């Protein structure tokens, strides 16, 4: 006999299968760092904390909400599948572990993030955020040179 269309048989109605059960689980646009100048400001002025699975950079922004960005490079992860999984894990940790308002947070995941238990990732992130927020609130440390654009010195000298 005739079969029902696939979406009706599954009980999804007109909803997209990729969005089923995901309502309210995305990171709002106001909580994302997207523009390159914003990332560069956090890199140059923020406090960097090295964790076991990720580096976390924190910079007070004075905004009403905290914002989050992930920098997972092709050099670090290789395949797009691994890179996107690392970014999804980092975003989920930020979404669950809310930080104080007014901070810009950039996470640089390490390859080890892919095989670690989620509870370990959350603990690593929590300690890094606490240390980063304290360091960012303290301001620039005496004797700490600001990061320049290039690590190799001047060209052609």
N, C-alpha and C positions, 0 to 999 in steps of 0.2 A: 504494500500500500504506500500511500504518500507519506513522506516524512516531514516533520516540522523543521523549519529553518533551524540551523545550528544554535543560534543565539537564544531562541525560545526554548529549546530543549535543555540548555544549560541553566536556564532561569536567570540570565543576565539582562534580559529585556534589551533596551537600546544602549545600555552602558557599555563602554569600551572595556574589553577584558583587562587591558593593562592598568586601568584606573580602578578596577573593582577592589574595594576594601582599603583604598589609599586616601580617602578623604581626610583632610586635615593633617596629613603626615608629611607634607612637603615643607621645605624651608621657604618661608615667605620672601618675596623679592627684596623687601626692606632689610632683611637680615643677611643678604648676600653681598660679598665684595666681588665686583665684576670687572671694573675698569683697571687697566694697567697702572695708571698713576696712583690709585689707591693701594694696590699691591706694593708698588715701589716705595710709597711712604711708610708702610708697615715694615718693609725690609730695612729701610735706611734709619728709621727713627725708633722702631719698636724694640722691645726686650725679647731676646731669643733664649728659649729654654730647650735643651736637648733631652729628649726622652728615649726610652728603649725602642719604641715603635714609630715615633714621629718627633719632628722638631715643631715647636709651637712658638709663634711670634705674636706678641701682644702689644697693642698701642692704644692708649686712651684716646677716644675720638670726640667725646662730649655730646654724642648723639643720644637720642632717647632709647634706642635699642642697640644691642650688640650686633656686629656684623661678622660674617664668617667667609673665608675663602680657602680653597685647597689648591696647592701647587704640586701636582703629581706629573713628573716629566716622563717623556718617552725614554730618555736615557736611564732613568731609574727603573722603570717597570717594563719597558719593551712593548708588549702587546697592549692593544686598546682594552681588551677584556680585563686584564690585571689592573691597568691604570684606572679604569672606570670603577672597578670593584673597590679599590683603595679610596677613591673619592667618595663613593657611596658610604663606606664604613665611617670615614671621617665626618661626613655630613650628619650621619645618624647619631654619632657620639655627641656632636655639638647640639643637635636637636634635643637629645635626652638630658644632657648635662648643661643646663642653662647657666650662663655666666652673668656677672653683674652688668647692668646696662651701661652703655657708653664705651665699650671696648671693641676694637677691631682685632680679630683673631685670624691668623693665617696658619694653616697646618701644612707641613711638608712631610708627607708620609714616607716611611722607609719600606723596603721590600718585605720586611718581616711582618708587616701589618696583615698581610694576606693569610698567614698561617696561625696567627695568634687567637686565643679565645677572646670573645668580645668583652668579657669581664676584665681581662688584663688590659685591653685597649682603653676601656673606660677609666680604670685606675691610673694608667699612665697619663692619659689626657688630664684627669682631675688634678694630679700632682703638678703637672707642667703648667696648667692654667693658674693654679694658686701661686706658684713660684714666679710665673711671668707677670701676673697682676701686681704682685708685691714689687718686683723689679721695675715695672713700668710706672708705678705710682711714685717710686723713689726718684725717678728721673735719670738722666745720664750719669754714669759713674765717673768719678775723677780717674784719669789715667786710661779710660776706655776711649779709643779712637773711633770716631764715626766711620761706618763702612763706606768705602769709596765704590764707584761704579765698576772698577776693575780690580781683580786680585793680583794681577801680574805686574803692577808698576806701570811705568810709562813706556810707550811704544817707541822703538827705534833709538833708545839711548844705550 
